[in-house]
């Protein structure tokens, strides 16, 4: 979300199966995706 007015800043496609287990963190897709989401949310 963006600051006021709140709008969707970016959509992410999450190509990880469901249900997700702790082992999902070992998937090579997880790290870069988590980093991109974190950077979008924090603005860093």
Buried (B, 14 or more C-beta within 10 A) or exposed (E): EEEEEEEEEEEEEEEEEEEEEEEEEEEEEBEEBEEEEEEBEEEE
